[in-house]
Amino acid sequence: MYCGGDDLNAVVCDVGCLRSRMGYAGEDDARYISTPSSDMNGIMTAEGTVASFDALEASLDEGFARLGVESTRQHPIMWSESSFQTLLDQQQSSSKSSSDREAIAELFFEKYDAPAYFVSKSAVLTCFANGRSSGMVVEMGHGSAAVVPVTDGYVVGQHAVRHVSVGGHALDTFLRDRVLDKLERGRHQSLSPIDTSTSSVQKSTATSSSSLLSWSIIRDLKESICRTAESHFDETTNANIPQMPYELPDGTQISIGVERFSVAEHFFHHPDPSPPTSPPHQGGGIGGI
């Protein structure tokens, strides 16, 4: 943390729509990271507002236990907030996020008896974590992405923040659809053309394939095999690149070829369905920011 935060024994809480992270200020890594098996954790929305306070309390309870905190009243709290939250507030009704901020503060003071509570933008904390007070921060979250300028520990006017509603979840969905297509095509080719039960087999394999590819498996596949190309990646011209094997939990072997790079490319050129949060905005994905 910045300005000797480690001497305060403060706990930093960073709760997103997929992962919850908690740790002590001044340490390099979070001590507690929770990742659900589903596509969202049900705690926060992709826009950064609270989806369930019950789920938030349960996550905080588990986090404090994992950190070995015996008495929360001895630990100041640093809460990480989405950098583009204020910008969204200006475009929409701010009552929801304002009430969220008040309810979160009330939760820490009344339930956890925190001696101090401070809210900071996630981009500012990113700069501080890298020993800087100024910088251009690119935040790639599970539900969205943003480019945030930070100067002297403050987010430069919210008009300068660029935000798109495309994140890791969009990549997971894209990869899952491609893998399901691979599995279905492979199993259809293995079916006998004179088999009268082909339709029922196709239906059962579709169901089993979908249930087999849990979101945690898809994220592991993405994080272990997928890469970002050094330049613009075109699937047609790179159709014959070497494939990499990946084994599913049931022992099924799949080969990942162009998907290794097209998943990341999908992030840069994804057609963002939501309107831009601030001009100028061109194209889709983070490449249009």
N, C-alpha and C positions, 0 to 999 in steps of 0.2 A: 504494500500500500504506500501511499504518498504521505509525506510529512510525518514519518515515524509512527504510522498507524499500528505497526506491530507491537509497540510498547503498550498499547491500550488493550491488547488481547481481544480486539474486536472480531466479530464474526461477520463475514460477507455472505450475503444470500443472493443468488442469481437463479431465478425461477423462470423458465421458459415454457413454451407449449409442448415441448418434448422432454427435456431434461431439467432436473433440479440440481443445483450445485451449491455446496456450502463449504466454507473453509475459513481458516484464520488469516486475517490481514497480515501481509508481510511474507507469507509462504508462497512458493512458486506454483503449487498445484492445489486444486480443491481436494479436500479429504473425503467428501461425500458427493457422489454423483449417482443419481437414480435415472434409469432409462426404462420406460414401460415396454411391454411387448406389443402394444397397439400402436396406431399411427399418431396418437396424441395422448398426453398424460392426464387430460381432464382438469388440470389446475388452472392454466392460463389459456387464453385464446391466441390465435395468430396475431391479433392486433395489440396484444399486450395487456388486456384487461383480465380480471379474475373470472374464471369460469365456475369455480367451486371453492368456497372458503373452507368447507369441510376437508376437501382434498388438500388444500394448501396447509391447513393445520396438521394433517396427518404427515405430510412431507416434511414440515418443519420439525415435528416431534421426532421423526426417524433421523433427520439430519443432526439434530442436537445430540441424540443418543450415539450416533456414529462418531461424532466429534468428541465424545466423552465429556460433554458439558454436564456438570452436576447441578450447577445453579446458574440459570440464565441471567439472573440479576447482576452477575459479575462481568457480563460481556456486552459492550455496546454493539449495536446492529448497524451494518451498512447494507442498504437495500439497493440492488441494481435495477434500474427502470429502463425500458426501451427508449432509445434515443429519439425516435420519431413520435413518441406518445403525445407530446405537446402539439406537434403538427397535426396529428389526427384529431386532437381535441378542438383545434381551431376550425376544422372542416365539418366536424360532426358535433353533436351535443356533448359538452364536456362534463355533464352531470355524472355519467357512469364512471369515468376514470377518476373524477374528483372524489366521489364517494368511495371508490376502491382505495385511493391513497389514505383517506381518513380511516377506513375500516382496517387497513393493514397496520397503520400506526397504532390504532386502538388495540389490535391483536397483540402486538409486541409489548405495549406498555401494560396492558391489563392482564393478559394471560401469562406472558413470559417475564413480566416485571423488568424489562430492559432498562438500564440506567441512562441510555442515550440511543437515539435513532436518527439516522441520516439517510436521505435518498439522493442518489447520484445517477446520472445518465450512464448507460453501459459503455458508450464510446469514450467518455472521460475516464472511466476506470480502466479501459483497455490501454489508453495512453499512459496512465500512471503505472500500470503493471509492466510496461515496457520502458520505464524510466524517462518518460517524456510528459510534458505538460501541453504540448501542441502536436497536431498531426491530422492526417486525413484517414479516418477509420472506415474500413469496409466491413460491415456486419452481415454475415450470412447465417441467418437463423433457419429454424425448421419451417416456420410459416411464412417468412418474408425476408427481404434483404434491404439494406440501406447503406448509403454513403454519407458519412457524417463528418464535417470539419470541426475540429476542436482547437481552440486558441486559449492559451494560459489557463487551462483547466475548466473552460466553459465551452459548451456547444455554441458555435457561431449561429447567429439568428436562424430561427427555424425555417426561414425561407430558403436557406442554403442546403437543407437536408433533402436528399433524394431517396425515395422509398418505392419499392415494388412488392406486390403480394406474391412473390415467387421465392420459395426456399427449398430446404431439403425435402420436404414432403412432396413437392412437385417432382423432384428427381426420383424419389422412392417409387412414386406412382408410375412414372415413365419406365423405370427399370423393371418393375413388377409386371407391367403389361407386356414388355418385350420378352421376359423370361417365360411367362405363361404361354405366349405365342410359340416360343421355341419348344416347350414341353408338349403342347397340343399337336404341333406339326410332326414332332418326332414320334408321338404315339399313334397318330393317324397313319403314318407311313408303315408302322409295324403291324397294322390290322390287316387281316386277310380280306380281299375284295368279295369273297363268297360267304363271309361270315354274316349270318342273318341277324346277329345281335349287335351289329356295329353301332347302331344308334344308341343303344343302352350303354355300351362300353364307352362311347364318346362322352355321354352325359356323366357317367361315373368318374372318368378320368379328368374331366373338367372340374368336377367338384373336388376330387382329391388333390389336384394340382393347386387349386385356389387355397385350400385349407393348409396345404403343405408349405406354401410360401408365406409365412408369417412376416409381419413387418420387421421383426428383429432379424430374421434371416436375410431379408432384402437389404437392410442397413449393413449387415456384416459383409454381404456380397459387394455392396457399393464401396465400403471403406477399405476392403482388402484387395480388390481387383481394379476398380475403376480409376482412371487417371484423367488429367487435363492435358489436352494437346498444346504444343508450343505455339501453334498457329491455328487458323480456322480449319475445322475438321469436316471433311465431306465423306459421307458413308459410301457413296458410289465409287469414288476413286480409291478408297481404302478398304474395299470389300474383301480383299485377300490378305489382310494383315494376320499375323499369327494369333491363334486363339489360345485362351487360358482355361484350364479345367477348374470346375468348382463342384464339390460334392454336397448334395443336399442331405438333410438328416436321415432320410430313408435309404441313403446309399446311391440315389440317382446321380449320375454324372452329367453335367451340362458344360457346354463350351461357350465361352464369352469372347466374341470377336470385336466387331465395330462398337458394340455397346460399351466397351471399356472406355471409349472416348466420347461417344455420342451422348452419354448421360450428362457429363459435365457441359458439353456443348449445348444441351437442352437448357441448361441454367442460363447461359449467356444469350440465347435466342428464343426464349420461351415467350409465347404470346400471352402477355399479362392480361387477364380478364378484367381487372379492376382499373378504374381511371387513375391517372397519375396523381400523386399527392402534391406535386409542385412542378411547374414548368421550369426548364424545358424537359420533355420526355419523348424519346424517340424509340421506335421498335419495341421489342419485348424483352423480358428478363433484365438482368443487371447490365447487360450490354447496351441497353437503351437509356441508362441513367445519365 
